[in-house]
Amino acid sequence: MPWNKSDYPPSMKNLTESTRTKAIEIANALLEEGYEEGRAISIAISKAKEVTNSIDASKNDVTYHLVPHSGEWAIKKENSKRVTEVFQTKNEALVKGNKLVKKNNARLIVHKKDGTIERVS
C-alpha cells in the first residue's frame, strides 16, 4: 500500500515533517522493490533519519577564521568577503572566536601572523 503525507504508518507519526516525508518516499520505493511492509517501514525510518540529520548538520557546518587584519586580528566567516569583527589582540579575537564556536556549533581555524594555519578547533 503506497503511503502519502496524510496516510502513513503510525510509527512515522513522531518524525519531523521533513523526515517523515523522506521516510514515506523511501518506504514506497522499498515496497515497489518487493520488501515486506514492516521491513520497508523500519529501513525507511532509519535511512530518512540519516539523510535529514546529515542535511540539518550541514546547515550548522559553519567555519570561522581568526586572521591577521591590518595590524590587528579579525574573525571572518568562511567564504565571506567582510570580517565579522576586529580586535586589537589575538587573544581578544580568540575569546570571541571560541564563543562563536560554542554558540553556532562551528569550527574555528586560527591563523598565524603570516597567514598560515596555526590550529583548527
C-alpha positions in Angstrom: 0.0 0.0 0.0 1.6 3.3 -1.0 1.7 6.0 1.7 1.4 9.7 1.5 1.6 12.8 3.7 -1.9 12.2 5.2 -1.8 8.4 5.3 1.3 6.8 6.7 2.3 4.2 9.2 1.7 5.1 12.9 5.4 4.5 13.6 6.2 7.6 11.5 3.9 9.9 13.4 6.5 11.3 15.7 9.0 12.1 13.0 9.6 15.7 11.9 7.7 16.6 8.8 10.8 16.5 6.6 12.0 13.2 8.0 8.5 11.7 7.6 8.2 12.9 4.0 11.6 11.2 3.2 10.6 8.1 5.1 7.4 7.8 3.1 9.3 8.2 -0.1 11.9 5.5 0.8 9.2 3.1 2.2 7.2 3.4 -1.0 10.3 2.7 -3.1 11.2 -0.3 -1.0 7.6 -1.7 -1.3 7.9 -1.4 -5.1 11.2 -3.4 -4.9 9.2 -6.2 -3.1 10.2 -5.6 0.5 7.8 -6.8 3.2 5.8 -3.8 4.7 7.2 -3.9 8.2 10.8 -4.2 7.0 10.3 -1.4 4.5 9.0 0.9 7.2 11.9 0.1 9.5 14.5 0.7 6.9 12.8 3.8 5.6 12.7 5.5 9.0 16.3 4.7 9.7 17.5 6.0 6.3 15.3 9.1 6.4 16.7 10.0 9.9 20.3 9.6 8.5 19.5 11.8 5.5 17.7 14.5 7.3 20.2 14.6 10.2 23.1 15.0 7.7 21.3 17.8 5.9 20.5 19.5 9.2 24.1 19.1 10.4 25.4 20.6 7.2 23.3 23.7 7.8 25.2 24.2 11.0 28.6 23.4 9.4 30.0 26.9 9.9 33.7 27.8 9.9 35.2 31.0 11.2 38.8 32.1 10.7 40.8 34.1 13.1 43.1 36.1 10.8 45.6 39.0 10.8 43.9 42.1 9.6 45.7 45.5 9.1 48.0 45.0 12.2 45.1 43.7 14.3 43.1 40.5 14.4 39.8 39.7 12.9 37.1 37.0 13.0 35.9 36.2 9.5 33.2 33.7 8.5 34.5 31.3 5.8 33.7 32.5 2.2 32.6 35.9 3.5 34.2 39.0 1.9 33.9 41.0 5.1 35.2 40.4 8.5 32.7 39.8 11.4 34.7 41.7 14.0 38.2 43.3 14.5 40.2 43.1 17.7 43.4 44.7 18.9 44.9 41.5 20.2 44.9 37.9 19.0 43.8 36.8 22.5 40.7 39.0 22.4 39.8 37.6 19.0 40.3 34.1 20.2 37.9 34.6 23.1 35.2 35.9 20.7 36.0 33.1 18.2 35.6 30.4 20.9 32.2 31.9 21.9 31.1 31.8 18.2 32.2 28.2 18.0 30.0 27.2 21.0 27.0 29.3 20.0 26.9 28.2 16.4 28.2 24.7 16.6 31.0 25.9 14.4 34.7 25.4 13.8 37.5 27.9 14.3 40.6 28.0 12.2 43.3 30.1 13.9 45.9 31.6 11.6 49.4 32.8 12.4 50.6 36.4 11.7 52.0 35.3 8.4 48.6 33.8 7.4 49.4 30.1 7.7 47.2 27.9 9.8 48.2 27.6 13.4 45.5 25.2 14.6 41.9 24.1 14.0 39.4 23.8 16.8 
